[in-house]
Amino acid sequence: MDFWSILLDIVLILGFAALLGGVFARFGQSPLIGYLLAGMFLGGPGSFQLVGSEREIELIAELGVSLLLFSLGLEFSWAQLKGLGTNLLWSGAVQVLATLLLTALLLYLFGFGSSTSVAIGAIVAVSSTACVLRVLQDRGELDSPHGRNSLGILLVQDLSVVPLAILVAALGSGGTTGEIVVELLKIVGLALLLVVGLYLTVNKLVVFLLGHLRIDQNRDLSILAAVTVGLGSTWAAHSAGISPALGAFVSGMFLGSSPLALQVRADVASLKTILLTLFFGAAGMVADPVWILDNLGSVLVATLVIGGIKVALITVILRLFKFPIGVSLATGVTLGQIGEFAFVLATIAYRDSLISAEERMFLVSCIAISFMLTPLAIKWATVVGQCASSAQAVLSGSNTSPVSRQKEIVIIGFGPAGRICGSALATSAEKVLVIDLNVAAESQVREFGFDFALGDAMQEEILLHSHIDRASLVIITIPARQAALRIISHIRRLSPKSRIVARAR
């Protein structure tokens, strides 16, 4: 396959994805469904066969998932990861094991072989990191309780994908328990070495360079440095036999200690969007639309049964670990789909004769349908969770009222005008956040006791992740008229209830 053929295939996928995604967005649905359908109809079995470089596109598209996790890592720190709590991490581990065992038991009772049952249990045990986090981001729910829970469980699931692959491969080859344990210990050792290596490289060397070589003053160089770190850590994790996306997340967390983190996240957003769109297109190309239509009833029933099992297990497990009923149920509904790694596990199981070609196509179809149902499920997750909380309150006779989020004042730009506003607000009881593109402004902002976010407020991504919707008042002090108008437009869309005061000449 030559370069120009691959380029044409990429153009076709992105073009059709934009078209179908726009159609679904027009009717209030997630564009992600359009991306999947674009791949399903352009390439793979039963399609129009307009795309022939599925494997090459799949490899490129995997970088989209890595950049998604990298950008999420930029928002996290090790302290925040610990803040998720050991209960949540244990919940993720128990969920993977419980889903695998329960699915295997049910299949065995229905007449499947023991090895096949365990293999299929492994295939459906994990949820979709790319799909869930993308939808949660689009809806601004990553910071919600069920959003944080979902992220924690997905991270544990990402840790489990390599052990699950080893398990499925061992079932097919007849490997002994001792051999499986040795392979798992090897993976754990390599993972620890990778974390140490990324800590020394990113947290020490890269952050030092960003802070002392003034790379932050040149946007092009800071973007290049960030993308190099993200893709380099992805390669390092892959070379170590670990989930590439997990390596990208860890490096993002280390780079998150730099004041450039928020701006870097906005700068890589466009590249991440392109690669993620390719990822969903590549995922759609695995399924056969003709086969799905011929077997739509059984595929839908199986998808809903698998989803129901996962929702129930996650809800029960989180309740056992003392999470509120509403949050537990919302998390379960969010994570009810089958993950993208299931495509890989199904291929391994088919290659080793654990499942037939028909069973593989059935599983792949269930994965594709569950992807398409995920945006709708997440849309209703909060509502379902709130209903469960209300029902529990009624049954227990308690009367709970919602807790309001702390409001804050946001100052955009901390030049002379911004500092004058800061002086006036220094004694304010409200929390104050300053957004500025100049890293040198941070020390002055901290002297006032304000929070600081480094970034270009003209980028919607910066405002979104600065939680502009919490602002009771936004003060825009930058002198450029067009820039101020663009910022005002973003704020009115993201936080229509916020009052806006803008500098004028």
Secondary structure, 3 states (H helix, E strand, C coil): CCHHHHHHHHHHHHHHHHHHHHHHHHCCCCHHHHHHHHHHHHCCCCCCCCCCCHHHHHHHHHHHHHHHHHHHHHCCCHHHHHHCCHHHHHHHHHHHHHHHHHHHHHHHHCCCCHHHHHHHHHHHHCCCHHHHHHHHHHHCCCCCHHHHHHHHHHHHHHHHHHHHHHHHHHHHHCCCHHHHHHHHHHHHHHHHHHHHHHHHHHHHHHHHHHHHCCHHHCHHHHHHHHHHHHHHHHHHHHHCCCCHHHHHHHHHHHHCCCCCHHHHHHHCHHHHHHHHHHHHHHHHHHCCHHHHHHCHHHHHHHHHHHHHHHHHHHHHHHHHCCCCHHHHHHHHHHCCCCCCHHHHHHHHHHHCCCCCHHHHHHHHHHHHHHHHHHHHHHHHHHHHHHHHHHHHHHHHCCCCCCCCCCCEEEEECCCHHHHHHHHHHCCCCCEEEEEECCCCHHHHHHHCCCEEEECCCCCHHHHHHCCHHHEEEEEECCCCHHHHHHHHHHHHHHCCCCEEEECCC
